[in-house]
Amino acid sequence: MLRAAEKLFAEKGLANVSVRAIVAEAGQKNESALQYHFGNRDGLIAALHQQRNAQIQVERGRVMDQMLEARDALTLRDIAIVMIRPAFQLAGGDSGFRDYMKTFAHLVLLSGHKLTTVLLRNEDTSAREIRERFKAALPHLHDNLFELRFESAARFATLSMSGHAGEKGAFRGRAAEFFFSNLVDTIAAMMATEASPQTLALLPG
């Protein structure tokens, strides 16, 4: 049922898919199956996010271990790689994960909450570690400015990969690696760029 929901959400948009449509796509006879397992549509969406987020955390742990084995300290670009490589690799081997990426982008756009707040609230320990490593690498950034940068970087990465997921062969081959490398460069630059005097003058507090 989760796979059916992912597929429909990716095709039609999160707001345009009913419980009845999900049940039909999953080959179930009535809505009681969804209610039994997830309670309601929101429960199903939460379960979907939890399942995929668990996959990302496992893959991010593996990527992080590889990075730390290869060098003594991580650069900003390394941290950006650890941030986005897991989802990129999972999407390359799983069409369902590509559907999820599109769905999660809808959640980002529709949610009234900050993306980073959602990730940290859902006990995403790997996202917390990424945030802490960025923070440690950028001690000169004002706290408010750092939080804005990290939120913007997370949203930009999510929406960029979601849009890219619709391309043929989006996550494999030279063109895919070019997209990924450029995205990493962009995320690192977003975090590292010096704040202008104009921005610093407008900082709250």
C-alpha positions as a Markdown table, in Angstrom:
| # | Residue | x | y | z |
|---|---|---|---|---|
| 1 | Met | 0.0 | 0.0 | 0.0 |
| 2 | Leu | 2.9 | 2.3 | 0.7 |
| 3 | Arg | 4.3 | 1.7 | -2.8 |
| 4 | Ala | 0.9 | 2.4 | -4.3 |
| 5 | Ala | 0.7 | 5.7 | -2.4 |
| 6 | Glu | 4.2 | 6.7 | -3.5 |
| 7 | Lys | 3.4 | 6.1 | -7.1 |
| 8 | Leu | 0.1 | 8.0 | -7.0 |
| 9 | Phe | 1.5 | 10.9 | -5.0 |
| 10 | Ala | 4.4 | 11.2 | -7.5 |
| 11 | Glu | 2.1 | 11.1 | -10.5 |
| 12 | Lys | -0.8 | 13.3 | -9.3 |
| 13 | Gly | 0.5 | 15.4 | -6.4 |
| 14 | Leu | 0.0 | 14.8 | -2.7 |
| 15 | Ala | -3.2 | 16.9 | -2.5 |
| 16 | Asn | -4.9 | 15.1 | -5.4 |
| 17 | Val | -4.8 | 11.5 | -4.2 |
| 18 | Ser | -7.7 | 10.1 | -2.1 |
| 19 | Val | -7.7 | 7.1 | 0.2 |
| 20 | Arg | -10.0 | 5.3 | -2.2 |
| 21 | Ala | -7.5 | 5.8 | -5.1 |
| 22 | Ile | -4.7 | 4.4 | -2.9 |
| 23 | Val | -6.7 | 1.4 | -1.9 |
| 24 | Ala | -7.6 | 0.7 | -5.5 |
| 25 | Glu | -4.0 | 1.1 | -6.7 |
| 26 | Ala | -2.9 | -1.4 | -4.0 |
| 27 | Gly | -5.5 | -3.9 | -5.2 |
| 28 | Gln | -7.5 | -3.8 | -2.0 |
| 29 | Lys | -11.3 | -4.2 | -1.9 |
| 30 | Asn | -12.1 | -1.5 | 0.7 |
| 31 | Glu | -10.6 | 1.2 | 2.8 |
| 32 | Ser | -10.5 | -0.9 | 6.0 |
| 33 | Ala | -7.1 | -2.3 | 5.1 |
| 34 | Leu | -5.5 | 1.2 | 5.1 |
| 35 | Gln | -7.3 | 2.2 | 8.3 |
| 36 | Tyr | -6.1 | -1.0 | 10.0 |
| 37 | His | -2.5 | -0.5 | 9.2 |
| 38 | Phe | -2.2 | 3.3 | 9.2 |
| 39 | Gly | -5.3 | 4.8 | 10.8 |
| 40 | Asn | -5.9 | 7.3 | 8.0 |
| 41 | Arg | -4.2 | 9.0 | 5.1 |
| 42 | Asp | -2.0 | 11.2 | 7.3 |
| 43 | Gly | -0.9 | 8.0 | 9.1 |
| 44 | Leu | 0.1 | 6.4 | 5.8 |
| 45 | Ile | 2.1 | 9.5 | 4.8 |
| 46 | Ala | 3.9 | 9.5 | 8.1 |
| 47 | Ala | 4.7 | 5.7 | 7.7 |
| 48 | Leu | 6.0 | 6.4 | 4.2 |
| 49 | His | 8.3 | 9.1 | 5.4 |
| 50 | Gln | 9.5 | 7.0 | 8.4 |
| 51 | Gln | 10.3 | 4.1 | 6.1 |
| 52 | Arg | 12.2 | 6.1 | 3.6 |
| 53 | Asn | 13.9 | 8.2 | 6.2 |
| 54 | Ala | 15.2 | 5.1 | 7.9 |
| 55 | Gln | 16.8 | 4.0 | 4.6 |
| 56 | Ile | 18.5 | 7.4 | 4.2 |
| 57 | Gln | 19.9 | 7.2 | 7.7 |
| 58 | Val | 21.4 | 3.8 | 7.1 |
| 59 | Glu | 22.9 | 4.9 | 3.8 |
| 60 | Arg | 24.2 | 8.2 | 5.3 |
| 61 | Gly | 25.9 | 6.3 | 8.0 |
| 62 | Arg | 27.7 | 4.2 | 5.4 |
| 63 | Val | 28.7 | 7.3 | 3.4 |
| 64 | Met | 29.9 | 9.0 | 6.5 |
| 65 | Asp | 32.1 | 6.0 | 7.5 |
| 66 | Gln | 33.6 | 5.9 | 4.1 |
| 67 | Met | 34.5 | 9.6 | 4.3 |
| 68 | Leu | 36.0 | 9.4 | 7.7 |
| 69 | Glu | 38.1 | 6.4 | 6.7 |
| 70 | Ala | 39.5 | 8.3 | 3.7 |
| 71 | Arg | 40.5 | 11.6 | 5.5 |
| 72 | Asp | 41.3 | 13.1 | 8.8 |
| 73 | Ala | 38.7 | 15.9 | 8.7 |
| 74 | Leu | 35.7 | 16.7 | 6.5 |
| 75 | Thr | 35.6 | 19.8 | 4.4 |
| 76 | Leu | 32.4 | 21.7 | 3.8 |
| 77 | Arg | 32.1 | 20.0 | 0.4 |
| 78 | Asp | 32.5 | 16.6 | 2.1 |
| 79 | Ile | 29.7 | 17.4 | 4.5 |
| 80 | Ala | 27.5 | 18.4 | 1.6 |
| 81 | Ile | 28.3 | 15.1 | -0.1 |
| 82 | Val | 27.3 | 13.2 | 3.1 |
| 83 | Met | 24.1 | 15.3 | 3.2 |
| 84 | Ile | 22.8 | 14.5 | -0.3 |
| 85 | Arg | 24.7 | 11.4 | -1.6 |
| 86 | Pro | 22.5 | 8.9 | 0.3 |
| 87 | Ala | 19.2 | 10.0 | -1.3 |
| 88 | Phe | 20.9 | 10.3 | -4.7 |
| 89 | Gln | 22.3 | 6.7 | -4.5 |
| 90 | Leu | 19.0 | 5.3 | -3.2 |
| 91 | Ala | 17.1 | 7.0 | -6.1 |
| 92 | Gly | 19.6 | 5.4 | -8.6 |
| 93 | Gly | 18.6 | 1.9 | -7.6 |
| 94 | Asp | 14.9 | 2.2 | -6.7 |
| 95 | Ser | 12.1 | 3.7 | -8.8 |
| 96 | Gly | 9.9 | 3.8 | -5.7 |
| 97 | Phe | 12.5 | 6.0 | -3.9 |
| 98 | Arg | 12.4 | 8.3 | -6.9 |
| 99 | Asp | 8.6 | 8.6 | -6.5 |
| 100 | Tyr | 9.2 | 9.3 | -2.8 |
| 101 | Met | 11.6 | 12.1 | -3.6 |
| 102 | Lys | 8.8 | 13.8 | -5.6 |
| 103 | Thr | 6.3 | 13.2 | -2.8 |
| 104 | Phe | 8.6 | 14.6 | -0.2 |
| 105 | Ala | 9.1 | 17.7 | -2.2 |
| 106 | His | 5.4 | 18.2 | -2.1 |
| 107 | Leu | 5.5 | 17.8 | 1.6 |
| 108 | Val | 8.2 | 20.5 | 1.8 |
| 109 | Leu | 6.2 | 22.9 | -0.3 |
| 110 | Leu | 2.9 | 22.3 | 1.5 |
| 111 | Ser | 4.2 | 22.1 | 5.1 |
| 112 | Gly | 3.9 | 25.1 | 7.3 |
| 113 | His | 7.0 | 23.8 | 9.2 |
| 114 | Lys | 10.7 | 24.3 | 8.5 |
| 115 | Leu | 12.2 | 21.2 | 6.7 |
| 116 | Thr | 15.0 | 21.0 | 9.2 |
| 117 | Thr | 12.5 | 21.1 | 12.1 |
| 118 | Val | 10.6 | 18.1 | 10.6 |
| 119 | Leu | 13.8 | 16.1 | 10.1 |
| 120 | Leu | 15.1 | 16.7 | 13.6 |
| 121 | Arg | 11.7 | 16.1 | 15.2 |
| 122 | Asn | 11.5 | 12.7 | 13.4 |
| 123 | Glu | 14.7 | 11.6 | 15.3 |
| 124 | Asp | 16.8 | 11.8 | 12.2 |
| 125 | Thr | 20.1 | 11.4 | 13.9 |
| 126 | Ser | 22.0 | 11.6 | 10.6 |
| 127 | Ala | 20.4 | 14.9 | 9.8 |
| 128 | Arg | 21.3 | 16.2 | 13.3 |
| 129 | Glu | 25.0 | 15.1 | 12.7 |
| 130 | Ile | 25.1 | 16.9 | 9.4 |
| 131 | Arg | 23.8 | 20.0 | 11.0 |
| 132 | Glu | 26.3 | 19.8 | 13.8 |
| 133 | Arg | 29.2 | 19.2 | 11.4 |
| 134 | Phe | 28.2 | 22.2 | 9.3 |
| 135 | Lys | 27.9 | 24.3 | 12.5 |
| 136 | Ala | 31.4 | 23.3 | 13.7 |
| 137 | Ala | 32.9 | 24.1 | 10.3 |
| 138 | Leu | 31.3 | 27.6 | 10.3 |
| 139 | Pro | 31.9 | 28.9 | 13.8 |
| 140 | His | 32.0 | 32.5 | 12.6 |
| 141 | Leu | 28.4 | 32.5 | 11.3 |
| 142 | His | 25.8 | 34.1 | 13.5 |
| 143 | Asp | 23.4 | 31.5 | 14.9 |
| 144 | Asn | 20.4 | 33.0 | 13.1 |
| 145 | Leu | 22.2 | 33.2 | 9.9 |
| 146 | Phe | 23.4 | 29.6 | 10.2 |
| 147 | Glu | 19.9 | 28.3 | 10.8 |
| 148 | Leu | 18.6 | 30.2 | 7.7 |
| 149 | Arg | 21.4 | 28.9 | 5.6 |
| 150 | Phe | 21.0 | 25.3 | 6.7 |
| 151 | Glu | 17.2 | 25.4 | 6.1 |
| 152 | Ser | 17.7 | 26.9 | 2.6 |
| 153 | Ala | 20.4 | 24.4 | 1.7 |
| 154 | Ala | 18.2 | 21.5 | 2.8 |
| 155 | Arg | 15.2 | 22.8 | 0.9 |
| 156 | Phe | 17.3 | 23.5 | -2.2 |
| 157 | Ala | 18.8 | 20.0 | -2.2 |
| 158 | Thr | 15.4 | 18.4 | -1.7 |
| 159 | Leu | 13.6 | 20.3 | -4.4 |
| 160 | Ser | 16.6 | 20.1 | -6.9 |
| 161 | Met | 16.7 | 16.3 | -6.6 |
| 162 | Ser | 13.0 | 16.0 | -6.8 |
| 163 | Gly | 12.9 | 18.0 | -10.0 |
| 164 | His | 15.8 | 16.0 | -11.4 |
| 165 | Ala | 14.1 | 12.7 | -10.6 |
| 166 | Gly | 11.8 | 13.2 | -13.6 |
| 167 | Glu | 14.7 | 13.1 | -16.0 |
| 168 | Lys | 15.5 | 9.9 | -17.9 |
| 169 | Gly | 18.5 | 8.2 | -16.4 |
| 170 | Ala | 18.6 | 11.0 | -13.8 |
| 171 | Phe | 20.7 | 9.1 | -11.2 |
| 172 | Arg | 23.1 | 7.1 | -13.3 |
| 173 | Gly | 26.0 | 7.9 | -15.7 |
| 174 | Arg | 28.2 | 10.9 | -16.3 |
| 175 | Ala | 25.3 | 13.4 | -16.6 |
| 176 | Ala | 23.9 | 12.3 | -13.3 |
| 177 | Glu | 27.3 | 12.6 | -11.6 |
| 178 | Phe | 27.7 | 16.1 | -13.1 |
| 179 | Phe | 24.3 | 17.1 | -11.6 |
| 180 | Phe | 25.3 | 15.7 | -8.3 |
| 181 | Ser | 28.8 | 17.3 | -8.2 |
| 182 | Asn | 27.3 | 20.7 | -9.1 |
| 183 | Leu | 24.6 | 20.4 | -6.5 |
| 184 | Val | 27.3 | 19.6 | -3.9 |
| 185 | Asp | 29.3 | 22.7 | -5.0 |
| 186 | Thr | 26.1 | 24.8 | -4.7 |
| 187 | Ile | 25.2 | 23.5 | -1.2 |
| 188 | Ala | 28.8 | 24.1 | 0.1 |
| 189 | Ala | 28.8 | 27.6 | -1.4 |
| 190 | Met | 25.4 | 28.4 | 0.1 |
| 191 | Met | 26.8 | 27.5 | 3.6 |
| 192 | Ala | 30.3 | 29.1 | 3.2 |
| 193 | Thr | 29.7 | 32.4 | 1.5 |
| 194 | Glu | 30.5 | 35.5 | 3.6 |
| 195 | Ala | 27.5 | 37.5 | 4.8 |
| 196 | Ser | 27.3 | 40.9 | 3.2 |
| 197 | Pro | 27.4 | 44.1 | 5.3 |
| 198 | Gln | 23.8 | 44.6 | 4.3 |
| 199 | Thr | 22.8 | 41.2 | 5.6 |
| 200 | Leu | 24.7 | 41.6 | 8.8 |
| 201 | Ala | 23.1 | 45.0 | 9.4 |
| 202 | Leu | 19.7 | 43.4 | 9.2 |
| 203 | Leu | 20.3 | 40.4 | 11.5 |
| 204 | Pro | 17.8 | 40.3 | 14.3 |
| 205 | Gly | 19.1 | 40.4 | 17.8 |
